[in-house]
Amino acid sequence: MKATIWHNPACGTSRKTLAILEETPGIELTVIEYLKTPPSRDQLAALYTRAGITPREGMRLMGTPAEELGLTDPAVSDDAILDAMMHHPILIQRPLVETEKGVALCRPQEKVLDLI
């Protein structure tokens, strides 16, 4: 089974999710450090759609400029949030994992088990 993880090595949850994937036999794993190689806007929107979450639900708040950018205002659109994520990839909550079974924001890391 193929799996892709949008990973931040500085994040403990992301590291734990990656370890689960690496320890699972039969996983052909692609690791993308999304701060270095962020997904395109269209790709990110599609990942959120497949995961069944909105860009707002996929936005990281802690340790990001989300509040400074006004993104925590409920009136801010999903399009505006996606645009901000393209300029500030740190706003993308991690880890996102995609397999043939679907996409999930794997917080907590055990959520990855539903995808493998």
N, C-alpha and C positions, 0 to 999 in steps of 0.2 A: 504494500500500500504506500502511495506517495503522501507525504505530509510536508507542509510549509509552515514555518513559524516566523512571525515578525517579532524579532527578539531584541531585547536590550540587555546586554551582559551585566549592566550595573544593577539590574532589578532582580531581587531574590525570587519572586514568583516566576519571572521569566526563566531564570536559571533552573528552577525546580521543574517547570513544565518541559523545558528542553531535555533535562535528564530523563524524565519519563519517556519522552519520545526516543531518545538515544538508547534506552534500555529495553525498548520493545522490539522483539524480533520481527523481521519482515517489513520494517519501516524504511522507505527510501526518503531520507530527510533533506529538505532544503532549508537552510537557516539564512534569514535575511536580517541583518542589523539595520532596522528601519530608520535609525537616526543618521546612518551613512547613506542608505539607499531606500528612501521612503517610497511607498506605493504611489502610483499616480492617483489623481483625484478620482477618476472613474473607477480605478481598481479598488480604492478604499471604499467608495460608495457601494460598489458591488459586494465587497466583503461584509460590510455592515448589513446590507439587505439580506445576504445569505445567512448571517448570524441572527437576523431578526431583531436587530437593535438600531437605534437612531444614531446619527453622528454625535448628538449630545450625550447619549449613553456610552459612546465609545471615546469620550473626551476625558483625558487625564487632567485633574485639577491641581493636585498637590505637586509642588515643585515646578510649576509651569506658569507662563504669563497669561493664563486663561482669564483671571479676574482683571488684570491690568488692561487686557484687550476688550473687556466688556462682554466676554463670551458667556458669563454666568447669568446674564440677564435673560429671563425666559422669553423675551421678545426676539432674541437673536435667532435667525433661521438656521436650519440644517446646512443650507448652502454656504452661509457665512462661516459656520463652524468648519466645514470641509475646506473652504478657502484658507482659513487660518491654519489648519493642520498642514496644508501644503507649504506655508511659509515658516511654520514652527512645528516640525514633526514631533517634538517633545510632547505636544498636545495629544498625540495618539496613545490611548491606553494600551498597555501590553500585558501579556502576549496574545496576539491574535494567531490562531492556528486554523489551517485549512486542510481538509482531507476530502476524499470522495464522499464521505458521510456528511460533510457540512463545514461550517465555520463557527468558531466560538471565541469569545473573549475569555480566556482561561484564567479567571480569577474567581475562586481559588484554582490552583493548578490541577486539582482532580477533575475539573471539567473536561480536560483533554481526554480522559478515559472514554467519554461518550463519542469521541471522534475516531477512535482507533479500534 
